[in-house]
Each structure stands twice: as C-alpha cells, then as structure tokens.
Amino acid sequence: MYTKSVVWLIIAFLLFILAVGVTAQPQEAERYKIDWRGYTFYINKPIPTLARSLTLEAYSDTVQGYYFVQFKAAITKDMKAQVVAAGGELFEYVPNNAYIVKMDVETKGKVGALAEVQ
C-alpha cells in the first residue's frame, strides 16, 4: 500500500513539473517576440527573410534610423523618458513591450546599454 502511494505521488509530481515546464516555454518565447504589421520577429533569433525592398544593410553614422527597442518588462513612463533622455525619439508602440525609435548610431549605443532594454 505504501509503495503504491509513493508511485502515485511521484507520477503526480512529474506531471506537475511537465505542466509547469510546458507553460513556461511560451511565456519565455513571448518575452523576445515582436509583432509588427504582419511580421513576427524574435530578437534572440536570426531575422526572418524579408522582401528586399524591406531591408537595409545599415544606416550611415550621420543618419538617424528607425529601430525596434524592446524592453524587459511592461513599459513605464520612466523607461520611455530614459530613451528620450538618451536622444531617441519614440514613435509607434509595438507588441510585446517595444517601440519604434528614431535615433543615430551613438544614441543606439546609449539606448542599448539601458538596463531595461533587452
């Protein structure tokens, strides 16, 4: 009787661990996901293949470009203020926890170094 109870306890524990692990994976993936105008990007994975007309190798050092800036958590007024203080210009909010930001290369480095930006 005792061994049967232990076996059931172990099975229940393993099922619990499996359920928690499966639930945690999509949440972790969502952390790095950006959805914009029908395209999905994951900042921790290679950029998907896009139409050539939608790509650009790089901006020159003197040109302000548009970048996705994704934060580690829900965006606060303070986080947005830090981006602006670094020289960025906030445009459109992009799910999940991201903004399109206009900035030059120097500002890009400053914004990328902010603790709240991933």
GIZI-V306261 format. One record per residue. RES is the residue in one small letter. SS is DSSP state (2 for helix, 1 for strand, 0 for the rest). OMEGA is omega in whole degrees, 0 to 359 (999 if undefined). Layout:
# GIZI-V306261
res:RES ss:SS omega:OMEGA
res:RES ss:SS omega:OMEGA
This chain:
# GIZI-V306261
res:m ss:0 omega:181
res:y ss:2 omega:182
res:t ss:2 omega:178
res:k ss:2 omega:178
res:s ss:2 omega:180
res:v ss:2 omega:179
res:v ss:2 omega:179
res:w ss:2 omega:178
res:l ss:2 omega:178
res:i ss:2 omega:178
res:i ss:2 omega:179
res:a ss:2 omega:180
res:f ss:2 omega:180
res:l ss:2 omega:177
res:l ss:2 omega:177
res:f ss:2 omega:179
res:i ss:2 omega:179
res:l ss:2 omega:180
res:a ss:2 omega:179
res:v ss:2 omega:179
res:g ss:2 omega:180
res:v ss:2 omega:180
res:t ss:2 omega:184
res:a ss:2 omega:184
res:q ss:2 omega:179
res:p ss:2 omega:179
res:q ss:2 omega:179
res:e ss:2 omega:179
res:a ss:2 omega:180
res:e ss:2 omega:181
res:r ss:2 omega:184
res:y ss:0 omega:187
res:k ss:1 omega:173
res:i ss:1 omega:176
res:d ss:1 omega:181
res:w ss:1 omega:174
res:r ss:0 omega:177
res:g ss:0 omega:178
res:y ss:1 omega:176
res:t ss:1 omega:179
res:f ss:1 omega:171
res:y ss:1 omega:186
res:i ss:0 omega:179
res:n ss:0 omega:179
res:k ss:0 omega:178
res:p ss:0 omega:180
res:i ss:0 omega:179
res:p ss:0 omega:179
res:t ss:0 omega:180
res:l ss:0 omega:174
res:a ss:0 omega:183
res:r ss:2 omega:181
res:s ss:2 omega:180
res:l ss:2 omega:184
res:t ss:0 omega:178
res:l ss:0 omega:180
res:e ss:0 omega:181
res:a ss:0 omega:172
res:y ss:0 omega:174
res:s ss:0 omega:184
res:d ss:0 omega:184
res:t ss:0 omega:184
res:v ss:0 omega:172
res:q ss:0 omega:180
res:g ss:1 omega:180
res:y ss:1 omega:184
res:y ss:1 omega:168
res:f ss:1 omega:174
res:v ss:1 omega:182
res:q ss:1 omega:181
res:f ss:1 omega:183
res:k ss:0 omega:183
res:a ss:0 omega:177
res:a ss:0 omega:187
res:i ss:0 omega:177
res:t ss:0 omega:176
res:k ss:2 omega:180
res:d ss:2 omega:179
res:m ss:2 omega:179
res:k ss:2 omega:179
res:a ss:2 omega:178
res:q ss:2 omega:178
res:v ss:2 omega:179
res:v ss:2 omega:179
res:a ss:2 omega:178
res:a ss:0 omega:178
res:g ss:0 omega:180
res:g ss:0 omega:176
res:e ss:1 omega:183
res:l ss:1 omega:176
res:f ss:1 omega:189
res:e ss:1 omega:171
res:y ss:1 omega:179
res:v ss:1 omega:176
res:p ss:0 omega:7
res:n ss:0 omega:175
res:n ss:0 omega:182
res:a ss:1 omega:174
res:y ss:1 omega:166
res:i ss:1 omega:185
res:v ss:1 omega:176
res:k ss:1 omega:182
res:m ss:1 omega:176
res:d ss:0 omega:185
res:v ss:2 omega:180
res:e ss:2 omega:179
res:t ss:2 omega:178
res:k ss:2 omega:178
res:g ss:2 omega:180
res:k ss:2 omega:180
res:v ss:2 omega:179
res:g ss:2 omega:180
res:a ss:0 omega:179
res:l ss:0 omega:184
res:a ss:0 omega:184
res:e ss:0 omega:183
res:v ss:1 omega:177
res:q ss:0 omega:999
